[in-house]
Amino acid sequence: MSRTYSGVPGDSRCECSDTQCVAHAGTPACNGVAISVLYRVDMEDNSGTAFCEQCADDAMESGLFTDSIEDDDEVSQ
């Protein structure tokens, strides 16, 4: 699954709410335009979270997100 956001361009906002995110440090939410969807690695996440480019970079660097959905069979092997 690709990291590219498949919604309508400019139609969706970044869903990042990490107050420690370098893209919008100190504010509770980002107002950027979503361009990608990332998935949590520490829990089952089949829907993903929409991110702007800067928040997606920060999320990937955190190690808590991936740009693809892993199948349960692949993870257990």
C-alpha positions as CSV (number, residue, x, y, z in Angstrom):
1,M,0.0,0.0,0.0
2,S,1.3,3.4,-1.0
3,R,2.0,6.3,1.3
4,T,0.2,8.6,-1.2
5,Y,-3.1,10.0,0.0
6,S,-6.0,8.7,-2.2
7,G,-8.6,11.3,-1.2
8,V,-9.5,14.4,-3.1
9,P,-6.5,16.7,-3.2
10,G,-6.9,19.6,-1.0
11,D,-10.2,18.2,0.4
12,S,-8.8,16.7,3.6
13,R,-6.8,18.1,6.5
14,C,-3.9,16.5,8.3
15,E,-5.1,14.4,11.3
16,C,-1.9,14.8,13.3
17,S,-2.7,15.7,16.9
18,D,0.8,15.2,18.4
19,T,1.8,18.4,20.3
20,Q,5.4,17.3,20.0
21,C,5.3,17.1,16.2
22,V,8.0,19.4,14.7
23,A,5.6,20.6,11.9
24,H,3.3,22.3,14.4
25,A,5.1,22.2,17.7
26,G,3.1,23.5,20.6
27,T,-0.3,23.4,18.9
28,P,-2.8,20.6,19.4
29,A,-3.5,20.0,15.7
30,C,-2.1,20.6,12.3
31,N,-4.0,22.5,9.6
32,G,-1.9,21.1,6.7
33,V,-3.4,19.4,3.6
34,A,-3.3,15.6,3.8
35,I,-1.1,14.0,1.2
36,S,-0.5,10.5,2.7
37,V,-2.0,7.9,4.9
38,L,0.2,6.1,7.5
39,Y,-0.6,3.1,9.7
40,R,0.2,2.5,13.4
41,V,2.7,-0.4,14.0
42,D,1.9,-0.8,17.7
43,M,-1.8,-1.7,17.2
44,E,-4.2,-3.0,14.6
45,D,-4.8,-0.1,12.2
46,N,-6.8,-0.8,9.1
47,S,-7.9,2.7,8.4
48,G,-4.7,4.7,8.8
49,T,-4.3,8.4,9.6
50,A,-4.1,11.2,7.0
51,F,-1.0,13.4,7.3
52,C,0.5,16.4,5.6
53,E,4.1,15.9,4.2
54,Q,5.8,17.4,7.3
55,C,3.8,15.5,9.8
56,A,4.2,12.3,7.8
57,D,7.9,12.7,7.9
58,D,7.9,13.3,11.7
59,A,5.5,10.3,12.2
60,M,7.7,8.0,10.2
61,E,10.8,9.1,12.1
62,S,9.1,8.3,15.4
63,G,8.9,4.6,14.4
64,L,5.3,4.3,15.4
65,F,3.9,4.5,11.8
66,T,4.4,2.7,8.5
67,D,3.3,3.4,5.0
68,S,1.8,-0.1,4.4
69,I,-0.7,-2.4,6.1
70,E,0.9,-5.7,7.1
71,D,-1.2,-8.9,6.8
72,D,-1.5,-10.9,10.0
73,D,0.0,-13.9,8.2
74,E,3.1,-11.8,7.2
75,V,3.6,-10.4,10.7
76,S,3.4,-13.8,12.4
77,Q,6.0,-15.4,10.1
